[in-house]
Amino acid sequence: MRNDNAFSAGYVMGKEIGLVVYKVEKDGSLHGLWTIAGKDGSGTEVLTPK
């Protein structure tokens, strides 16, 4: 789902369900914060277009 400069997605990895929310930057990169259901904590990632 996209709303203005925010993009979010749910995903499944085996038996685990996760959620990631990205901020869409002007240069096209995505700065994300993700979490997995039932787990403590979260992580970050940056996706950069080639």
Distance bins in CASP14 RR format, pairs under 12 A and 6 or more apart:
PFRMAT RR
TARGET T0000
AUTHOR 0000-0000-0000
RMODE 2
METHOD distances of the structure
MODEL  1
1 7 1 0 0 1 0 0 0 0 0 0 0
1 8 1 0 1 0 0 0 0 0 0 0 0
1 9 1 0 0 1 0 0 0 0 0 0 0
1 10 0 0 0 0 1 0 0 0 0 0 0
1 19 0 0 0 0 0 1 0 0 0 0 0
1 20 0 0 0 0 0 1 0 0 0 0 0
1 21 0 0 0 0 1 0 0 0 0 0 0
1 22 0 0 0 0 0 1 0 0 0 0 0
2 8 1 0 0 1 0 0 0 0 0 0 0
2 9 0 0 0 0 1 0 0 0 0 0 0
2 21 0 0 0 0 0 1 0 0 0 0 0
2 22 0 0 0 0 1 0 0 0 0 0 0
2 23 0 0 0 0 0 1 0 0 0 0 0
2 24 1 0 0 1 0 0 0 0 0 0 0
2 30 0 0 0 0 0 1 0 0 0 0 0
3 21 0 0 0 0 0 1 0 0 0 0 0
3 22 0 0 0 0 0 1 0 0 0 0 0
3 23 0 0 0 0 0 1 0 0 0 0 0
3 24 0 0 0 0 0 1 0 0 0 0 0
4 22 0 0 0 0 0 1 0 0 0 0 0
4 23 0 0 0 0 1 0 0 0 0 0 0
4 24 0 0 0 0 1 0 0 0 0 0 0
5 21 0 0 0 0 0 1 0 0 0 0 0
5 22 0 0 0 0 1 0 0 0 0 0 0
5 23 1 0 1 0 0 0 0 0 0 0 0
5 24 1 0 1 0 0 0 0 0 0 0 0
5 25 1 0 0 1 0 0 0 0 0 0 0
5 26 0 0 0 0 1 0 0 0 0 0 0
5 28 0 0 0 0 0 1 0 0 0 0 0
5 29 0 0 0 0 0 1 0 0 0 0 0
5 30 0 0 0 0 0 1 0 0 0 0 0
5 31 0 0 0 0 0 1 0 0 0 0 0
5 32 0 0 0 0 0 1 0 0 0 0 0
6 20 0 0 0 0 0 1 0 0 0 0 0
6 21 1 0 0 1 0 0 0 0 0 0 0
6 22 1 0 0 1 0 0 0 0 0 0 0
6 23 1 0 0 1 0 0 0 0 0 0 0
6 24 1 0 0 1 0 0 0 0 0 0 0
6 25 0 0 0 0 0 1 0 0 0 0 0
6 30 0 0 0 0 0 1 0 0 0 0 0
6 31 0 0 0 0 0 1 0 0 0 0 0
6 32 0 0 0 0 1 0 0 0 0 0 0
6 33 0 0 0 0 0 1 0 0 0 0 0
7 19 0 0 0 0 0 1 0 0 0 0 0
7 20 0 0 0 0 1 0 0 0 0 0 0
7 21 1 0 0 1 0 0 0 0 0 0 0
7 22 1 0 1 0 0 0 0 0 0 0 0
7 23 0 0 0 0 1 0 0 0 0 0 0
7 24 1 0 1 0 0 0 0 0 0 0 0
7 25 0 0 0 0 0 1 0 0 0 0 0
7 28 0 0 0 0 0 1 0 0 0 0 0
7 29 0 0 0 0 0 1 0 0 0 0 0
7 30 1 0 0 1 0 0 0 0 0 0 0
7 31 0 0 0 0 0 1 0 0 0 0 0
7 32 0 0 0 0 1 0 0 0 0 0 0
7 33 0 0 0 0 0 1 0 0 0 0 0
7 47 0 0 0 0 0 1 0 0 0 0 0
8 18 0 0 0 0 0 1 0 0 0 0 0
8 19 1 0 0 1 0 0 0 0 0 0 0
8 20 1 0 0 1 0 0 0 0 0 0 0
8 21 1 0 1 0 0 0 0 0 0 0 0
8 22 1 0 0 1 0 0 0 0 0 0 0
8 23 0 0 0 0 0 1 0 0 0 0 0
8 24 0 0 0 0 0 1 0 0 0 0 0
8 30 0 0 0 0 0 1 0 0 0 0 0
8 32 0 0 0 0 1 0 0 0 0 0 0
8 33 0 0 0 0 1 0 0 0 0 0 0
8 34 0 0 0 0 1 0 0 0 0 0 0
8 35 0 0 0 0 0 1 0 0 0 0 0
9 17 0 0 0 0 0 1 0 0 0 0 0
9 18 0 0 0 0 1 0 0 0 0 0 0
9 19 1 0 0 1 0 0 0 0 0 0 0
9 20 1 0 1 0 0 0 0 0 0 0 0
9 21 0 0 0 0 1 0 0 0 0 0 0
9 22 0 0 0 0 1 0 0 0 0 0 0
9 30 0 0 0 0 0 1 0 0 0 0 0
9 32 0 0 0 0 0 1 0 0 0 0 0
9 33 0 0 0 0 0 1 0 0 0 0 0
9 34 0 0 0 0 1 0 0 0 0 0 0
9 47 0 0 0 0 0 1 0 0 0 0 0
10 16 0 0 0 0 0 1 0 0 0 0 0
10 17 1 0 0 1 0 0 0 0 0 0 0
10 18 1 0 1 0 0 0 0 0 0 0 0
10 19 1 0 1 0 0 0 0 0 0 0 0
10 20 1 0 0 1 0 0 0 0 0 0 0
10 21 0 0 0 0 1 0 0 0 0 0 0
10 22 0 0 0 0 0 1 0 0 0 0 0
10 34 0 0 0 0 1 0 0 0 0 0 0
10 35 0 0 0 0 0 1 0 0 0 0 0
10 36 0 0 0 0 0 1 0 0 0 0 0
10 37 0 0 0 0 1 0 0 0 0 0 0
11 17 1 0 0 1 0 0 0 0 0 0 0
11 18 1 0 1 0 0 0 0 0 0 0 0
11 19 1 0 0 1 0 0 0 0 0 0 0
11 20 1 0 0 1 0 0 0 0 0 0 0
11 34 0 0 0 0 1 0 0 0 0 0 0
11 35 0 0 0 0 0 1 0 0 0 0 0
11 36 0 0 0 0 1 0 0 0 0 0 0
11 37 0 0 0 0 0 1 0 0 0 0 0
12 18 1 0 0 1 0 0 0 0 0 0 0
12 19 0 0 0 0 0 1 0 0 0 0 0
12 36 0 0 0 0 0 1 0 0 0 0 0
12 37 0 0 0 0 0 1 0 0 0 0 0
13 19 0 0 0 0 0 1 0 0 0 0 0
13 20 0 0 0 0 0 1 0 0 0 0 0
13 34 0 0 0 0 0 1 0 0 0 0 0
13 36 1 0 0 1 0 0 0 0 0 0 0
13 37 0 0 0 0 0 1 0 0 0 0 0
13 39 0 0 0 0 0 1 0 0 0 0 0
14 36 0 0 0 0 0 1 0 0 0 0 0
15 36 0 0 0 0 0 1 0 0 0 0 0
15 37 0 0 0 0 0 1 0 0 0 0 0
15 38 0 0 0 0 0 1 0 0 0 0 0
16 34 0 0 0 0 0 1 0 0 0 0 0
16 35 0 0 0 0 0 1 0 0 0 0 0
16 36 1 0 1 0 0 0 0 0 0 0 0
16 37 1 0 0 1 0 0 0 0 0 0 0
16 38 0 0 0 0 1 0 0 0 0 0 0
16 39 1 0 0 1 0 0 0 0 0 0 0
17 34 0 0 0 0 0 1 0 0 0 0 0
17 35 0 0 0 0 1 0 0 0 0 0 0
17 36 1 0 0 1 0 0 0 0 0 0 0
17 37 1 0 1 0 0 0 0 0 0 0 0
17 38 0 0 0 0 1 0 0 0 0 0 0
17 39 0 0 0 0 0 1 0 0 0 0 0
18 33 0 0 0 0 0 1 0 0 0 0 0
18 34 1 0 0 1 0 0 0 0 0 0 0
18 35 1 0 0 1 0 0 0 0 0 0 0
18 36 1 0 1 0 0 0 0 0 0 0 0
18 37 1 0 1 0 0 0 0 0 0 0 0
18 38 0 0 0 0 1 0 0 0 0 0 0
18 39 0 0 0 0 1 0 0 0 0 0 0
18 41 0 0 0 0 0 1 0 0 0 0 0
18 42 0 0 0 0 0 1 0 0 0 0 0
18 43 0 0 0 0 0 1 0 0 0 0 0
19 32 0 0 0 0 0 1 0 0 0 0 0
19 33 0 0 0 0 1 0 0 0 0 0 0
19 34 1 0 0 1 0 0 0 0 0 0 0
19 35 1 0 1 0 0 0 0 0 0 0 0
19 36 0 0 0 0 1 0 0 0 0 0 0
19 37 1 0 0 1 0 0 0 0 0 0 0
19 38 0 0 0 0 0 1 0 0 0 0 0
19 39 0 0 0 0 0 1 0 0 0 0 0
19 42 0 0 0 0 1 0 0 0 0 0 0
19 43 0 0 0 0 0 1 0 0 0 0 0
20 30 0 0 0 0 1 0 0 0 0 0 0
20 31 0 0 0 0 0 1 0 0 0 0 0
20 32 1 0 0 1 0 0 0 0 0 0 0
20 33 1 0 0 1 0 0 0 0 0 0 0
20 34 1 1 0 0 0 0 0 0 0 0 0
20 35 1 0 0 1 0 0 0 0 0 0 0
20 36 0 0 0 0 0 1 0 0 0 0 0
20 42 0 0 0 0 1 0 0 0 0 0 0
20 43 0 0 0 0 1 0 0 0 0 0 0
20 44 0 0 0 0 1 0 0 0 0 0 0
20 45 1 0 0 1 0 0 0 0 0 0 0
20 46 0 0 0 0 0 1 0 0 0 0 0
20 47 0 0 0 0 1 0 0 0 0 0 0
21 30 0 0 0 0 1 0 0 0 0 0 0
21 31 0 0 0 0 1 0 0 0 0 0 0
21 32 1 0 0 1 0 0 0 0 0 0 0
21 33 1 0 1 0 0 0 0 0 0 0 0
21 34 1 0 0 1 0 0 0 0 0 0 0
21 35 0 0 0 0 1 0 0 0 0 0 0
21 42 0 0 0 0 1 0 0 0 0 0 0
21 43 0 0 0 0 0 1 0 0 0 0 0
21 44 0 0 0 0 0 1 0 0 0 0 0
21 45 0 0 0 0 0 1 0 0 0 0 0
22 28 0 0 0 0 0 1 0 0 0 0 0
22 29 0 0 0 0 1 0 0 0 0 0 0
22 30 1 1 0 0 0 0 0 0 0 0 0
22 31 1 0 0 1 0 0 0 0 0 0 0
22 32 1 0 1 0 0 0 0 0 0 0 0
22 33 1 0 0 1 0 0 0 0 0 0 0
22 34 0 0 0 0 1 0 0 0 0 0 0
22 44 0 0 0 0 0 1 0 0 0 0 0
22 45 0 0 0 0 1 0 0 0 0 0 0
22 46 0 0 0 0 1 0 0 0 0 0 0
22 47 1 0 0 1 0 0 0 0 0 0 0
22 48 0 0 0 0 0 1 0 0 0 0 0
23 29 0 0 0 0 1 0 0 0 0 0 0
23 30 1 0 0 1 0 0 0 0 0 0 0
23 31 1 0 1 0 0 0 0 0 0 0 0
23 32 1 0 0 1 0 0 0 0 0 0 0
23 33 0 0 0 0 1 0 0 0 0 0 0
23 44 0 0 0 0 0 1 0 0 0 0 0
23 45 0 0 0 0 0 1 0 0 0 0 0
23 46 0 0 0 0 1 0 0 0 0 0 0
23 47 0 0 0 0 0 1 0 0 0 0 0
24 30 1 0 1 0 0 0 0 0 0 0 0
24 31 0 0 0 0 1 0 0 0 0 0 0
24 32 0 0 0 0 1 0 0 0 0 0 0
24 46 0 0 0 0 0 1 0 0 0 0 0
24 47 0 0 0 0 0 1 0 0 0 0 0
24 49 0 0 0 0 0 1 0 0 0 0 0
25 31 1 0 0 1 0 0 0 0 0 0 0
25 32 0 0 0 0 0 1 0 0 0 0 0
25 46 0 0 0 0 1 0 0 0 0 0 0
25 47 0 0 0 0 1 0 0 0 0 0 0
25 48 0 0 0 0 1 0 0 0 0 0 0
25 49 0 0 0 0 0 1 0 0 0 0 0
26 49 0 0 0 0 0 1 0 0 0 0 0
27 46 0 0 0 0 0 1 0 0 0 0 0
27 47 0 0 0 0 0 1 0 0 0 0 0
27 48 0 0 0 0 1 0 0 0 0 0 0
27 49 1 0 0 1 0 0 0 0 0 0 0
28 46 0 0 0 0 0 1 0 0 0 0 0
28 47 0 0 0 0 1 0 0 0 0 0 0
28 48 1 0 0 1 0 0 0 0 0 0 0
28 49 1 0 1 0 0 0 0 0 0 0 0
28 50 0 0 0 0 0 1 0 0 0 0 0
29 45 0 0 0 0 0 1 0 0 0 0 0
29 46 1 0 0 1 0 0 0 0 0 0 0
29 47 1 0 0 1 0 0 0 0 0 0 0
29 48 1 0 1 0 0 0 0 0 0 0 0
29 49 1 0 0 1 0 0 0 0 0 0 0
29 50 0 0 0 0 0 1 0 0 0 0 0
30 44 0 0 0 0 0 1 0 0 0 0 0
30 45 0 0 0 0 1 0 0 0 0 0 0
30 46 1 0 0 1 0 0 0 0 0 0 0
30 47 1 0 1 0 0 0 0 0 0 0 0
30 48 0 0 0 0 1 0 0 0 0 0 0
30 49 0 0 0 0 1 0 0 0 0 0 0
31 43 0 0 0 0 0 1 0 0 0 0 0
31 44 1 0 0 1 0 0 0 0 0 0 0
31 45 1 0 0 1 0 0 0 0 0 0 0
31 46 1 0 1 0 0 0 0 0 0 0 0
31 47 0 0 0 0 1 0 0 0 0 0 0
31 48 0 0 0 0 1 0 0 0 0 0 0
32 42 0 0 0 0 1 0 0 0 0 0 0
32 43 0 0 0 0 1 0 0 0 0 0 0
32 44 1 0 1 0 0 0 0 0 0 0 0
32 45 1 0 1 0 0 0 0 0 0 0 0
32 46 1 0 0 1 0 0 0 0 0 0 0
32 47 1 0 0 1 0 0 0 0 0 0 0
32 48 0 0 0 0 0 1 0 0 0 0 0
33 41 0 0 0 0 0 1 0 0 0 0 0
33 42 1 0 1 0 0 0 0 0 0 0 0
33 43 1 0 0 1 0 0 0 0 0 0 0
33 44 1 0 1 0 0 0 0 0 0 0 0
33 45 0 0 0 0 1 0 0 0 0 0 0
33 46 0 0 0 0 0 1 0 0 0 0 0
34 41 0 0 0 0 1 0 0 0 0 0 0
34 42 1 0 0 1 0 0 0 0 0 0 0
34 43 1 0 1 0 0 0 0 0 0 0 0
34 44 1 0 0 1 0 0 0 0 0 0 0
34 45 1 0 0 1 0 0 0 0 0 0 0
34 46 0 0 0 0 0 1 0 0 0 0 0
34 47 0 0 0 0 0 1 0 0 0 0 0
35 41 1 0 0 1 0 0 0 0 0 0 0
35 42 1 0 1 0 0 0 0 0 0 0 0
35 43 1 0 0 1 0 0 0 0 0 0 0
35 44 0 0 0 0 0 1 0 0 0 0 0
35 45 0 0 0 0 0 1 0 0 0 0 0
36 42 0 0 0 0 1 0 0 0 0 0 0
36 43 0 0 0 0 1 0 0 0 0 0 0
END
